[in-house]
Amino acid sequence: MQDIASEGFVLAGVEVGGDPVARLSGVDLSLPAHGVTALVGRSGAGKSTLLRLLNRLDGPDRGAVYWRGRDLSTLSPDDIRRHRRRVGMVFQRPAVSPGSVLDNLRIADRHLTNDRARALLDQVALGVDFLDRDASALSGGEQQRVCLARTLATNPELVLADEPTASLDPEAVAAIEATVRRLRDVAWIWVTHDAEQAGRLADRVVRLEGGRVIDAGNGQ
Amino acid sequence: MTHVQIGLGGLAISSVLVGVALVLSLVRQLGVARDLLTAALRALVQLLVVGAALALVVDDNDPLLYTWIWLVAMVLFAGWTVKRRAPEVPNAALLGVLSFTASAAVTLGVLFGFGVFDPTGRAIVPIAGMTVGNSMTATVLAARRIVRESVEHRPLIEARLALGLSADEAFAPHLREALRTALIPSIESTKAVGIVFLPGAMTGLILAGVDPVDAVRVQVAVMYLVLGSIATSTSVVALGLTRGLFTSDHRMATRSS
């Protein structure tokens, strides 16, 4: 068996669901903690289900998910919270809390300074004038960038991105992709149904279909 | 002191008012005549039965055991009512029973422990009735709102969890909203008391011939009791429900669809 401690994530015999249809079935997969890995597949392929396991927002019904060699199901509740700060997550639909952009950033770090908040906005190509704006009143693309900045506020070493550009206009998509390219010291696991986007962004492409891995992308 | 007594004749005359409502319903074709009649008759029978049972319980010569049995039955029935009114709430009956027990223990403990009222069946039963009755409405409101918040705002709650917040922290804004929703009606009616309406206990006492100032003192104690019992019962139900909504490792207990 490979040395799972040297990998980022390792999924071993992972199954989710099964009544009536398995969401994930017999998934054995290694995902590195560097570069950009794209998880590609059609709707219902199991991409989002897999991503949620990595953040421990869900647990597998069978099998195990390891991060740096540690089975996530064995972590204490406090360790799970620490894990989530190291492995951030951005969702398909931006979920901002009521309040200003700064209020939203401070959900991730209540001691966040204004300077750090401005730097985070700069990373996602939003101007500093956004800090005091009502987050709920922003466009979908701007909200998604606020969510990304909020995730980056925890200084994650890896970000799980669940089709974050799926419902955005081309300009917003370009802005977020530029952020990913700029932040090369952060690893990404990027779920998308868009093969072209995967080609633009990813160092490695993993393909899923019907809850199974059909191409682990090891050859790329 | 003049006691107000209503004989069978008085009762029959007061039923004329139900007849007025019935006629209006029929003339306006509201389609509620049958429900009106059923409700009026059911209330009469229920209250006559309760009155007969209460006569046993509040008799100063009877042991307090009857009173406690009455209380337990009341709490169990209220728990069942919560389950019926809030079918989407998991373990609603159990949570209701726990929250009503807690609110009854706190409020009765304060009122009788500090000697505000004498611990007799005549005092315990109506006070516990008001505690549980008022708590029930607020508990159902809080429970339903908590469940609704957890479903409607799941993306936001999970976004907070994914940032490393604990389940309590991630759900706090929604819990606050649910508890506010449950408490505000009681706070508002407490503010309006005496100006907009005269509360039931005070009206009853005045009609029964008690001095209005004495009636006010009782009413104030009852209002504080209601506020305390609602705060206690909604807190207990919130605590229990929140525990059920999340796992110990800060995940939502139900899988997303």
Contacts between the chains, C-beta under 8 A, distances in Angstrom:
chain1	res1	chain2	res2	distance
A	52	B	256	7.4
A	55	B	162	5.5
A	56	B	249	6.9
A	56	B	251	6.7
A	57	B	158	5.8
A	57	B	161	6.5
A	57	B	162	6.5
A	57	B	251	5.9
A	57	B	252	7.6
A	58	B	251	6.7
A	58	B	255	5.8
A	58	B	256	7.5
A	59	B	251	7.2
A	75	B	249	7.3
A	76	B	249	7.9
A	77	B	166	7.8
A	77	B	248	5.8
A	77	B	249	4.8
A	77	B	250	5.8
A	80	B	249	4.8
A	80	B	250	5.8
A	81	B	164	4.5
A	81	B	165	7.4
A	81	B	166	6.5
A	81	B	250	6.2
A	82	B	164	6.9
A	84	B	161	7.0
A	84	B	162	5.7
A	84	B	163	6.8
A	84	B	164	4.4
A	85	B	163	7.2
A	85	B	164	3.9
A	88	B	162	6.8
A	88	B	163	7.3
A	89	B	159	7.9
A	89	B	162	4.0
A	91	B	155	6.3
A	91	B	158	7.4
A	91	B	159	6.2
A	91	B	162	7.8
A	93	B	155	6.1
A	95	B	155	4.3
A	95	B	156	4.3
A	95	B	158	7.7
A	95	B	159	4.1
A	96	B	156	7.8
A	97	B	156	6.4
A	97	B	160	7.8
A	97	B	173	7.1
A	98	B	173	7.9
A	107	B	160	6.2
A	107	B	163	6.2
A	107	B	165	7.2
A	108	B	163	4.7
A	108	B	164	7.7
A	147	B	159	7.0
A	150	B	163	6.8
A	151	B	162	7.7
A	151	B	163	7.0
A	154	B	163	6.2
A	154	B	164	6.2
